[in-house]
Each structure stands twice: as C-alpha cells, then as structure tokens.
C-alpha cells in the first residue's frame, strides 16, 4: 500500500490544480486565436453576434442598445474569432476589443479620446484667459485636437478597431497639448 505524507498530497493537489488552470486558460485563449469555420447570413448585427458567438464558442460582450441599429454583412470563411468579429463591425464605427477570455464591442477608444479632447479644450480656454498661451497657439491646438478626434472615429469605422500604434500616436499629441497648458 502506498502512503503519502501531507506535503506530498499538497504537492499532488497543487500540480493537478495548476494543470486544470492551464487547460482552462488554453481553452479560453483559443476563443481569441483559433480559426474556425464561420457562416453567417446578412442579418441585424445583434442577431449576427449571437450566431457568431455560438459558432466560435466565445463570449461576445456588447450593449444591445449600441448594436441594434446596425446590420451585419454575410460572413463566411475560416477565421479567428477576432477577425470574424472585426469583419462584422467594419463600417459601423464600433470597436472590437479582446478582453480576457472574451471579445467585446464598444466605442471605448473613441469615448476616451472624446473625453480627453474635451478636457484639453477647456484647459486651452483657461490658458488663453490667463494669458499663458496666445489665441493663435490655442487655435492651432484646437485644430490638432479636432484632427485626433475625427481620426479615431474614422479609423474605428474603417477598421473595426483602433490599433495600439494609432492610440500611442494620439496619446503623444494629447500629451504634447497637455504639457503646453499645464
């Protein structure tokens, strides 16, 4: 008969637990990486998302109010879940984000830029009022802010996402303006 001490039992339980966690993590990540055969007829976007979610066995997080007015185009092929979702939302102005073991649709990047632009516009106004900067410089900065705001909206619509490089570029512009007014 095999006997084990408490430390050996704890070690075995730990190994089994870590193995189960690893298997679950791999299964969850496959939601975001593994190509899957997809077929979705042109449909309302909210219905297309339900169908896609079941075909890729991956949770898609979205606000029904945000997506209900859009139409999803026909989608067919061997695609990763994120590629399939991006193709569905392209042209809508919605953004696809990978979040943990699921995918999400929202407008988070656009909202973040919109909030930052509004804050910086207020700061520019105060900087002009306090004569920290001239109206001419403020006008140039307002124009840059409008370009950033329009660009993020345009990219989300064209691509279905805003890339990390694009966000970094926007952030550099926003940081430059923030330093000017602080």
C-alpha positions in Angstrom: 0.0 0.0 0.0 1.3 3.5 -1.0 1.4 6.0 1.8 1.9 9.7 1.4 2.6 12.5 3.8 0.7 15.8 3.9 3.4 17.6 1.9 3.3 15.0 -0.9 -0.5 15.2 -1.0 -0.4 19.0 -1.1 2.1 18.8 -4.0 -0.1 16.5 -6.0 -3.2 18.6 -5.4 -1.2 21.7 -6.4 0.0 20.0 -9.6 -3.5 18.9 -10.5 -4.9 22.4 -9.8 -2.2 24.1 -11.9 -2.9 21.6 -14.8 -6.6 22.3 -14.7 -6.0 26.0 -14.6 -3.6 25.7 -17.6 -6.1 23.7 -19.6 -8.9 26.2 -18.8 -6.6 29.1 -19.8 -5.7 27.4 -23.1 -9.4 26.7 -23.8 -10.2 30.4 -23.0 -7.4 31.7 -25.2 -8.5 29.5 -28.1 -11.6 31.7 -28.1 -9.4 34.5 -29.2 -6.9 32.7 -31.5 -8.1 29.6 -33.2 -9.5 29.9 -36.8 -13.0 28.4 -37.0 -15.3 27.8 -39.9 -17.8 30.7 -39.9 -21.0 31.1 -41.8 -23.5 33.9 -41.0 -26.1 35.3 -43.3 -26.5 39.0 -43.6 -28.6 39.9 -40.5 -29.1 42.6 -37.9 -25.9 42.9 -36.0 -27.3 41.9 -32.7 -28.6 38.6 -34.2 -25.3 38.1 -36.1 -23.4 38.4 -32.9 -25.5 35.7 -31.2 -24.9 33.4 -34.1 -21.1 34.2 -34.2 -20.8 33.7 -30.5 -22.3 30.2 -30.8 -20.1 29.3 -33.8 -16.9 30.3 -32.2 -17.8 29.2 -28.7 -16.7 32.5 -27.3 -18.5 35.1 -25.3 -19.0 38.5 -27.0 -19.8 41.3 -24.7 -21.8 44.2 -26.1 -24.6 46.6 -25.3 -27.7 45.6 -27.3 -28.7 49.3 -27.5 -25.4 50.1 -29.1 -25.5 47.4 -31.8 -29.3 47.0 -32.5 -29.5 49.6 -35.3 -26.6 48.1 -37.4 -26.7 45.4 -40.0 -24.1 42.7 -40.1 -22.9 41.6 -43.5 -22.7 38.0 -44.7 -19.7 36.3 -43.2 -18.1 33.1 -44.5 -14.8 31.5 -44.1 -12.2 30.0 -41.8 -11.5 33.0 -39.5 -10.2 33.6 -36.0 -13.0 34.9 -33.7 -11.5 38.4 -33.5 -11.1 38.6 -37.3 -14.7 37.4 -37.8 -16.0 40.0 -35.3 -13.9 42.8 -36.9 -15.4 41.9 -40.3 -18.9 42.1 -38.8 -18.5 45.5 -37.3 -16.4 47.2 -40.0 -18.2 50.3 -41.3 -20.3 50.7 -38.2 -18.0 52.9 -36.1 -18.0 50.2 -33.4 -14.7 48.8 -32.0 -13.7 45.2 -31.3 -11.6 44.6 -28.1 -10.1 41.4 -26.8 -11.0 41.2 -23.1 -9.6 38.3 -21.0 -11.3 35.2 -22.5 -14.0 37.1 -24.4 -14.4 39.6 -27.1 -16.2 43.0 -26.7 -17.8 45.5 -28.9 -17.9 49.1 -27.8 -16.7 52.6 -28.6 -14.2 52.8 -25.7 -11.3 54.2 -27.6 -13.5 56.9 -29.2 -15.0 57.8 -25.8 -11.6 58.1 -24.2 -10.3 60.4 -26.9 -13.6 62.4 -26.8 -13.3 62.9 -23.0 -9.6 63.8 -23.2 -10.2 66.3 -26.1 -13.0 68.0 -24.2 -10.8 68.3 -21.1 -7.9 69.7 -23.1 -10.2 72.2 -24.9 -11.3 73.5 -21.5 -7.7 73.8 -20.4 -6.8 75.6 -23.6 -9.6 78.1 -23.0 -8.3 78.7 -19.4 -4.7 79.0 -20.6 -5.7 81.7 -23.1 -7.8 83.5 -20.5 -4.9 83.5 -18.1 -2.6 84.6 -20.9 -0.4 81.6 -20.5 -0.7 81.0 -24.3 -1.9 83.1 -27.2 -5.2 82.6 -29.0 -3.2 81.7 -32.2 -1.4 78.8 -30.4 -4.7 77.7 -28.8 -6.4 77.7 -32.2 -3.6 75.5 -33.6 -4.0 73.2 -30.7 -7.8 73.1 -31.1 -7.3 72.1 -34.7 -4.9 69.3 -33.7 -7.5 68.1 -31.1 -10.2 68.0 -33.7 -8.0 66.0 -36.1 -7.3 63.4 -33.4 -11.0 63.2 -32.5 -12.0 62.8 -36.2 -9.2 60.3 -36.9 -10.1 57.9 -34.1 -13.8 57.9 -35.3 -12.7 57.4 -38.9 -10.3 54.5 -38.1 -12.9 52.7 -35.9 -15.4 52.9 -38.8 -12.9 51.8 -41.4 -11.1 49.1 -39.4 -13.5 48.0 -36.7 -10.7 48.8 -34.1 -8.1 51.3 -33.2 -4.6 49.8 -33.1 -2.2 50.2 -30.3 0.2 52.2 -32.5 -2.6 54.6 -33.5 -3.6 55.0 -29.9 0.0 55.7 -29.0 0.2 58.4 -31.7 -2.9 60.0 -30.5 -1.6 59.9 -26.9 1.6 61.7 -27.9 -0.4 64.5 -29.5 -2.7 64.8 -26.5 0.3 64.7 -24.1 2.0 67.5 -26.0 -1.0 69.7 -25.7 -1.5 68.8 -22.1 2.1 69.8 -21.3 1.6 73.1 -23.1 -1.4 74.1 -21.0 -0.2 72.7 -17.6 
